[in-house]
Amino acid sequence: QALRAEPACLLGRISMSSLVDKLVFPAPLPTYSRDRDPVKRHLCWIPWNEAVSPGRIDDERYAEGIPCIWLPSPKAAGVILFCHGNAEDLGMCLPFLKHMQQQFKMNVLAVEYPGYGLLNRLPASEAGLKEVALTAFRFVLDELKVAYEQVILFGRSIGSGPSVYLASRFPIGGLILVAAFTSVRDAAKGLIGEPIAQFLDDRFPNAALIGNVSCPTLFIHGERDSLVPPSHSVALFKNCRSRKLLITPPGMEHNTNLFTDAQFLAIPAINFFGLPGYQQDEPPQMPQRFYEDGRQAFVSRQAARRQQHVGGIRQAESGGAAGGP
């Protein structure tokens, strides 16, 4: 009986984990498409990285790649990699992203999450958010040829999770955290109560990782945030060992537009990081092929591999025939 009960317990844990993911990642219905402006003109597709996602490279279901928004800024060497909140997608973020690009005079790349927008066919999870964030980060370094120190990670709400995760592992130029939490479990305590929250598998342990962040870090958290209390950012700020600044605007709530008041984000970020930072005559350019999704590239890659495989077989057969009696 014990042996029969174990799979049921495992199934129960998996079901609970899936249920929690649905609560933690309440994705809206997609607010944009590949064919309609204003997102269409800024939409690009980052291919899955073989080192990060080996199981997706040869799977046609993932051939399109990861939808992202790219907003270039003339002569800007740096890139802000943006990870959005949990109740929005790239379409909802676009006005904010444009304002940020104009204010900071930096290139902006915003990545979509599994379960959201044009990736809504994939399940949302902590691992999925980390995967796409890491893939976009590697793309900025490897494809756009941006140096580590020219990358600023920006995470809002749930986006603080993948942002802190990356910043704790790589020597980036800066980190901006808005309405960040110490961990998902800690944030859930205030919403569903501590007794129930204790049974949840934790996600995004920001408090445990923030001490490994070595770059300048800007914390912004509204005093009127009722979803994630500002005490979370205060705790992260205390545990952060790099150069840091904490801003707690009195009138700011969890979903307040950060550009309604320059004191919320624009002025602190410009002064703290010295934006727009380094300028160059040849700024990062998004190659034109990434404005099309990766399906055609996938088909071409598979055809080339098949041809290579057939060529290898023929070579082996001819070699065997030559060595025969």
Beta strands, then each sheet from edge to edge (+ up, - down):
strand 1: 43-46
strand 2: 66-71
strand 3: 79-83
strand 4: 107-111
strand 5: 151-156
strand 6: 174-178
strand 7: 217-220
strand 8: 244-247
sheet 1: 1+ 2- 4+ 3+ 5+ 6+ 7+ 8+
end
